Amino acid sequence: MKTSYTNTKLITEGPTKFQKILKYALYLAALVMVVAAIVTIISFSNKEDDSQAALPAFPYGTLNELTNPAAFMQAYLSVNCNATLLESTQTIRVAGVMESGDTTRKFTLIKKRPDRLLFKMKQDALNITIGVNNGNVWRIIRAPQRDDLVTLIEGDEATQWLGQRRFFDRIISASLGDGTITGIATAQWDAQTCLEVTTQTKGETAQTLVDPKTMYPLVERQTMPDGSIQRTVSSDFRDVQGMPIAFTIESFIDDTLDSRIRINSAALNTGLLSQLFEVPDALKPPAIPSQEDTEPAP
């Protein structure tokens, strides 16, 4: 079968020199429709006691009321993804820049329900594309006057990318049956009281701090397999076709700033073709000849 990519070279293992570049992409893909966030220098301090009932009410209820899972979910969905958006939203596309140290990279992230993802990033003269479709993960690297490198991604890196197929954030996904909320308590962050929501999805546990005044997800914290703590913080929320999206995201690993993402544009339901997410022809198994093709001519 002829490949849709010209000057294509197929390899089965990704080039290690791109792993550091691609590492930053992993922090981007977990956005709630774009983003989930975590800040460094966080001091989690549970405040769940009887005094909650005396705390002032916020627009969506008191802190005590919002620690009730049913009340919390109703308030959270009403702000972040109401029933109309849950039903109608099929794709999301965001574009912006990713900053790490003195390096700035342009990127585009596209997600399509239920489990398709396309991530594109420009690094100097290189154009890097990561694709996820069902259980397949691949990478295409293009450079001037060089053959394209088409790579089937496997192992731990593939597992990380497959984990980013989730279209909605952890809390919204839990409302749809993908994961569960195992606890809601109060916690202090940045001199304010927030709701700390613990979720578990396919064995992964994460904590999300939600602002009870806006119901925006401000902070996410997760312990990685290697024991490091990944934290991301989101800010500058803007309305995109009825959905609040954070346009600034900072990621930290063990309290060290790893990357900063600034989104320039975001849109829902942009009419993307499914062909954009198809596995490259170079990675597809060769077609099996039909019996008519193999029979000798009379």
C-alpha positions, 0 to 999 in steps of 0.5 A: 500500500502506498504511503500518504507520506513522501520520503518516508522512513519507517523505524520501530523505536523512537529517537532518544534525542527527542524524548526530552522535547516530547516530555513537555507534550505529555504535560500538555495533553492532560488538559481538561479539554485542554488543561488540568493544573497544579502549582508548586509550593502547595500546602495541603491542609484538610479543614473538614470539621463541624465549623464548615457549616458556619462558613459563608455560602458561595454562589454554588453552596457552602463548603459543607454542602459542596463536599457532598458528591452529588451537590459538588458534581451538579455545581461542577458540571453546570460551570465546566461542561453542562449537559448540552456541551457534554452531548454536542462537543466532539472535538477541541483544538487549541494552539499556543506556545510552550516555554521551557527555560529559554526555549519557546515552541509552538504547538497545536493539540487536537482531541476528538471523541472518544479516544483520538489525539493529535499533537503537533510541535515545531522545534527549530527546523523540526516538525513533530507530530504525535498521533493516538488512535484507539490503541495505536500511538505513532510519531512523525518527525519531519526535517528539511531535506531529510526522510520523514521518520515514522515511528511506532511508539510502544512500551512506557511512552505509548502507555503515557500517551494512551493515558492522555486520550481522555477527552474530558478532565478527571472529574467530568470523566468520573461523572461519565463512568470513567473513574470515580471520585473517592473523596471531597474535603477542604484544603488551603491553597494560595491563602484561600480555601478550596475543595480537594477532590480525589479521583481514581482512574484505572489505578491512578490517583490524583487530587484536584483543587477546585475554587468553590467561588467559580468551580474552576479546577485550579490545581492538580497533583499526582504522584508519578510511577518514579515517585516524583510529584507532578503539579500544574496550575492553571489560570486566566480562564476564558469562555470558549463557546460556553466552556471555561478554558485556562489559557495559562498553565504551569507544570512543576516536577518536585517543585521545580518549574518544568514548562509554561504553556500559553494558549493563543486560541481554542475552539470546539467542534471545528469540523475535523475529518477523521482521516487526520487521526488515521494511522500512517500507511507506513505503519499499517500491515501489508494488505493480504492478497485476495485469492483471485490475485494469487491464482495463476492466469489460465 
